């Protein structure tokens, strides 16, 4: 609930869709750190170094000249990312629970508090708002509800239960790539140089946290092979 609500609040005025999808991936860093602190999962030196590199990339968004994200919008999205990280830890420990059923019951809790927030912050005429909702909005709700919330998060939780958090969460890095490209092509959103560089630094850091150890071992293996041949 917090993840979607905070992200949508930010995207209304304070963050573009592409940048929101990128900043939301701070959940990878948050999840790795919380898993180490709470679940005592050991993080390698490559994961720690990658997290530091990724975090440094967020600073470049303060230099953005396009207005694609404000400080308030960034704060909301980072809070949403933290909420996602907390939910990752919760789902990771539900090993004997049917996660699809779990997501159905969790989704049943969210509508009432969100309705109250929407009533006071957005519109106090919900019936008229529903009547004026476009077909495109209904299609978006169908996608966000059954597909990306129930099915996708159930599969995501199942993977977290089977593997270490540091091995699963980085795959969410596909989200900003799709989000930024889609926002640029479909919504015609402009991306500044600072945002491109910041995004590259974030993705580089998170990628290093996942593949750094494998690359290091591959380099050592090739160096050892060359020494044997010589």
GULUMTI-21301 format. One record per residue: x, y, z of N, C-alpha, C, CB in turn. Coordinates in steps of 0.05 Angstrom, whole numbers, plus 5000, padded with zeros to 4 digits. Glycine has a CB too. Layout:
XYZXYZXYZXYZ...
This chain:
501749765000500050005000501750255000498150005024503750265018505450505020507050534995507350485044507950314983509650324959508150464936510450044950505750374930504150494908503250774915501750314902502250814939501251074947503451294945500051064975505751244958507851444958508951494930510151344976509151284914510151314886508251474870510651044873505651424872503651564856503451864865500951434859503651904891503752184901506052334889503852194932508352214888510752344877510452394847513252164882509352204833509052224804506952424795508451954792505252504814503152694806504252964798501152724830506253064814507353324808510353344811506053534825511553164827514253204836516253014824514353184865515452824806517352644794516252534768518052414814517852504748516952394723516852084726518852474700515451954708515151664709517851524706513251564688519451614688522051484684523951504707523351604659524151744719525851794741524851644766526152084747522151634769520951494792521751194791517951534792521551074767522250794765525150744771521650694737526850944766529750914771530250944801531351124756529351154814529851204842528650994860528751474850526450874850525150664866526950424870522550574852528950394853530850164856532750194879532350124830532550404894534050424919533250194938533550694933530950074932530049844948532049614947527349744938533649604926535749394925537749434947537149394897538749674949540649744970539449704998541750024967536949815001535649795027535249495035532949935026534449335016533949055022536448905030532648914998538648955016541148825023542048905051543348895002541849165057542749265083540949155105542649575083538249165101536449065122536748755125533549135114537248615103537648325106540148255122537948195078542148425119544548385135544148445165546848555124542548665170542148745197540048575212541249035198537848515198535648375211535848065208533048465199536447975184536547685179539347565181535347625152541347745186544147655189545247525164544347465212544147605141545347515115547847675110543347545092550047535105552547665101552747795073554847465104553548045073553948185048556948185041552848485049557648135016560448125008561448405005560747964982564048425003565348684999564448814973568348665000563848644953562948744927560148864929562948524906558448734945555748844949555749104965554048634965557549124984557749374999558849594982559649335024560949534966562149744948560049824927564649634935558549634917556549704897554349874908555349454885553549824933551549984946552450274950550749864974555050304958556150574961556150724935558950564973556950594913557050714887554250794878558250524866552250614882549550674874548450914890547750424879548950924915547951144932549051404923548551094961551651404914552851654905551551764880555851614900550351584864549051674840546551834845548351434823545251794868542751944874543352234878541451824900545852304886546552584890546452744865549252604902546852614842546852764816544052864809547852584794541952744821539252834814538653114826537252634823540253194846539953464857540753674836541553494883542353594816543353784797541653784771546253714789539353644772537653624749536553904741535353434754536553954715535554214705532854184692537554324686531753944689529253904675526853914693529353644660527353904719525053894738523653634738523054104731525053414729523853154728523453034756525552964712524853144776524453054803525253274822526152794809523553324842524053524863525153374887521553684870526153534906527153414931524853274946528353634949522453394946520153264959519453004944517753454958519453004918518852764903520852544907518752834873523452624909525552424914525152304942528352554912524452464962524052364989521652164989523452595008519552224975517252044974517951774961514852174959519451794939520151544925522151374942521351614898523951504955525851354972524351224996528051534982522351365006520651245027519151005016518651445039518251024991516850804978518850564974515750884951521350634967523350424964523950284990525950544953523950435012524450315038522050135046524850535059519650225039517250055045517449795029514750205037518349805004518749564988520749385001519549644959522949495010525049335023524049195048527449515030522449335064521249205088519348975080519749415104517749025059515948805049517548575039514048915028519948625027521648405017522448225041524148515003523248355063524048195086521748035098525248385108519348155098517048015109516347775092514648205110516347815065515647585047517847375048515247685019520247455052522447265052522147065075525147405055520847145097520546965120517946805120520747135145516346845099513746695098514046445081511546885086515746265090516546035074514245835071518945905086512545815091510445615091507645735084510245475118507745975072505246105065504846125035505146395078502346075026501746114998501746414992498945984990503746504977504146794974502046924956506946844962500846774938498646884922496246944940497846694899495646754958493446804978494247034996492946544994496747045004497647265022497247535009500647225029497947554983497747814969494747884966499047794941493047694962490147754960489147874986488547494953489847765009488947865034490248135041489547675057492748165034494148425038492748645021497148405030492048574997490748774979488048844989490548664951486748675005484148735016484248935038482748485026486648975050486949165072487249455062489349085089488549485039489349755029487049935021491149715006484849845009482850024998481650225017480649874986481050145042479750325061481450565068478950175086483950525078485550765085486250935060488150675098486550805037487150965013484651125004488050774990482351005008479851155002479651405019477350975006480251375045480151605063482151825055480651515092484551745048486551935039485752065013489251795035484651914995483852024969481452214973483051804950479652154991477352324996478152595006475452185017480152605024480952865036483153005020481952815064484652865005486952984991486453024961489352824995484652864949484352884920481452964912484952614908479452814920476752884912474752784932476152744884472752954939470652884958468152794944470153104978468352744918466152644902466952394888465152864881467352174903468451924890466651804869468951724912463951824872462151714853462551844826459251734862462552114826462952264801465652194789462752564806467652164806470452104797470451834783472452104820469051634794468951374782467451384755467551174801465251534754463751564729465351694707461251724734467151874714468752014694471451884688469252294703471951644700474451514695474551404667474851284716476751444653476951364626477651064624479151524612477250954600477850674595480750614598476950594566482450814592485350784595486050754625486851014583484650904642485150884671484350614682483651104685482050514672481150244681483050024673478350184670484150054648486149854639488649874656486849904610489450114664491750154681491350024708492450444684488850054719488249934745488249624743485450034754487249524721487249234718490149124717485849154692491949284705494749194704496049214731496249364683495649444744496949494770495849294791496449784780493249224789492049044809492748754806489149084808491348614788491748324786494548244776489648214767495648394757498148314745500548394761498448434717501048654764503548744777503448714808504149024770501148714820500948684849500648394858498648854860498448264849497847994858499847794847495047914851499947774821501647564808504647624811500847544779505447864803508347934803509547924831508748204790508148044851509248044877509147764891507748244895507247604883507247324893509647174883504547184885510247204857512647074846515147194858512647104815515147454862517447584874518047474902517047894875515947454918516247344945517147054945513547374960516146904926516946614924519946594918515346474901520946774901523846774895525446854919524446964871524447054934525847144958526046924979524547394970523946764980523946544999525846314992521246435002526546294966528246084956531246164955527445994929531746424953534446514949535146744968534846594920537746814969538547044985537547304973541647054988536947494990535847744980537747884961535147935003540347874966542348004949542447874922545047994962541447634919541547504893538947554877541847204896536747614890534147654877533547944870531947534894533848124890532948394887534248544864533448544912536848494857537948654834536648604808540848574832535048394805533648354779531548564775532448074779530848704796528948934793530149164778527949024820532749144772534049364757533049374728537049314756531649174719530349184693528149394693529248914685527049464716524749654717525549924708523749664746527750054717528350324708529050334678530650434724530250124668530950114640528350134623532549864632526449974630523849974616522350234621522149734624522450334646520950574654522050824640521150614684524650854640525851094627525451094597528751124635525850864585525550844556522550884549526450564545520750754564517950784559516951074563516350604576517951204584517151484589518151664567518151574616520451604557521551774536520151734509524551714532519451484503518151424477515251484478518651134470513851394499510951414500509951684511509751194517511251774532510352024545512052274536510552004575514052224520515752444509517052604532514052634492517852464553519252594575522152634568518952434601523252874576525952944570527752864594526253244564530052754588531952674609534452834606532552364607535352964628537653134627540252964629537653334650542453094623545052954624545652864653547253144615545053024673545552944701543952694708544853174720541452684698539752444704540852204690536952504695541852234665542952004651545451904665543652084622547252084673549652014687548951894715551552254691547152014729546351914755545151634753544352094768543451594733542351334728544451124721540251344706546351204705548551024698550250944723550351144677550751144740552251084765550750894783552951344780548150944786546450774803546450484792543550874804545850454766545750194754548450054755544750204726550650214751553350094752553949984780555450304744553250144800553750054828552149804835553050274847549649804828547949574834548849324818545049634829549649364793550649144777553249034788551049234748554949214798557449134810556948964835559249374817554949044850554348894875553448604869552149034891552348564845551448294837553548134823548948314820554848264804556748114787559648154794556348194758560248334813563048394819564648154828563148594841563547994845565047764855565547554833563547624878563547514816563847324793565947424774561147284779565947684768567947794749570747774762567248094743570947824787573547814801574647534800573247904830572947334804573847054803574646974774571746864814573147084755573747024727576447134719571547134709577047384728579647504723581847354736579647794732581447274761583547114775583946844761582747074804581746724752581946464738583546494713579246354732583046704697584546734672587546804678583346954656587946964699590747024706592246774714590847234728590946604730592246354738592746164715590546214758590846164696591245994672593546084655588645984655593946344653596146454637598846384650595846764634598846394677601346334692602146044688601046394721600145864687600645574683601745534655598145404688600545664635601345634607604245734603599445784589604845964616607546074613609645914629607546374623
